[in-house]
Amino acid sequence: MDNFKDLKNNRLDILKRLLRTIVCMIAFELVRLLLQAVVMFQYAYLLILGKSSAPLRRFGNRLSTYTYQLLRYATLNDNMKPFPFSDLPETTRCESPVSRIDFS
């Protein structure tokens, strides 16, 4: 009887994670569109002014880290719940952008 109770609780936990994963995948699609806009704006900025926008690079870096967290959680490779179930990734947790951009 205890095994059945454990199995029932386990399935309930699985369903909760599935629902969180569905929310994460919706968030992923929204972030994907936002990242595409960031990329296009960054290149337009680069072509017009001849330099990249540092704040936009930091924002893109943070979004990339968030996307990575979403996908790791959705693919069952991480148990840390991503935003909106926890805080957005800290800038310090992100990999630092390269100092020099290479176009070759």
Disulfide bonds with the S-S distance in Angstrom:
none
